[in-house]
Amino acid sequence: MRLKNQILAGVIAASVLFTSFPAVNVSAAKLKYAGTYTKEIDIEEAAPASAASTGGNDSATIIQALATTDNAVIDTNNSAAAGQSTDTGSGTEAATVNTQGATPFSPAAQPGVVMASQEENVRVMTGMKFVIGVTRYGTLVKTTKNKSAYKFRSSNKKIAKVSAKGVVTTVKAGKCDITITDKKDGNVYLLHLTVAKTVKVKNIKLNETSKEFKKDKGTFQLTATVKPAKYAEIPVLWGSTDDSVATVDNRGLVTIKGFGDCEIYCKAGSNNKVAKCSVKVKDPNANENAGGGNTGYNQLTYRTGKLVDISSHNTVSNWQQLKNSCDGVIIRVGYRGYSGGTLQEDIKFRSNVYNCQQHGIPFSVYFFTTAVNEAEGVEEANWIANELAGMSISMPVFIDSESSGGSGRSDRLSKAQRTAAVKAACAQLAAKGIPSGVYASTSWLYNNLDMGQIPYSVWAADYRGYCGYTGSKFAWQYTSSATGYGVANRCDVSNWYN
């Protein structure tokens, strides 16, 4: 980060963040990097003109000119020759003063006050999204306030676009400037983007590598250091492998949500360098709640970003090929009957688990629910825990919520009833120390469940070529007809984001 403030003095530091968001009016297929990236820069507040005028003869002259000229602009990047008119973007022309390389300035809202313009060069990858969030002069401004507080502009929309809310989308390789103008005082920040195919990071380190909690609440702050130094300020991605245990915001603030184990990770660069902090939240009543389950949990290690799910409807013809082509397998453990509501084990569950264990394939399970109330949700969770007794899973256990064909026992539930049943199952699993989550299609997640009431991992299914569910996701099941995974005919495959 660099501040060119050769004229004005008396500055107060602040921070501005750039964070990627899910696609907005851009096909997800064009985005190469999923997730929310964050970039910090500093904006500083300039002193009043009278205080700065003591800094030198040139300073006093320039500040006085700006204080008495309504639309004066100081050109520091040679964008316009001295004495030429410059388009301010408001439909009017402004007088221009050339300061031979000094930083550009904009007149402040208050007469006699000039705000120092700042700039930074940063290299980013193509196919990313950023949103600008601000800590203005020491006060945090939420990104939801971007549109009302700031004006954003891209110098070349073919390289990178920016929305009124500060969402930046890198389109193709090249260079352009993103201008951030504070609507309150006219202060300007210039982000000089170099959009490239590669930004190779050497390593990332976090200030903490492990944390343990004995209560399912609390917070702690993580900070990341990226090397080499020339990439120290590039965007980073914060995330949690299980939001039901702990979440992390775009500043690295971790919030404990429930019992269990997870990892908070920070990723950067086109080569996806990652640093991790292990989080363990121990349930003091875990032994009482275990119910004979004693399920182990070994965190899945990211390799290819692919997950395959199988059930009795699939036949694995080549287990070694399956192992080589994915990171893990999610096995159907069982289901509740469409009409009678009887709990049934999938007939291939035991053999699928055995083969995963024999071939060293990380696995977890999902359960098809037709629970009609909270009591049945808890019953399903207890049944699943007993099925997993003595096993070591590597991902959350997912409750599969979907239609039973229109005439099933749970098909006519209200959104609130279905949400309560699914939430009860997830909560009961979490209480037993088993990470949990929900599987459903995008439309089902939005229309038949209140996801604001279900703070657990999400596995979304969407076969349209992009995932329409914009909330936090553990994985996106993008096809039901994949081949080449060692499964006869075809199988479901998901992109895993962690």
Disulfide bonds with the S-S distance in Angstrom:
none
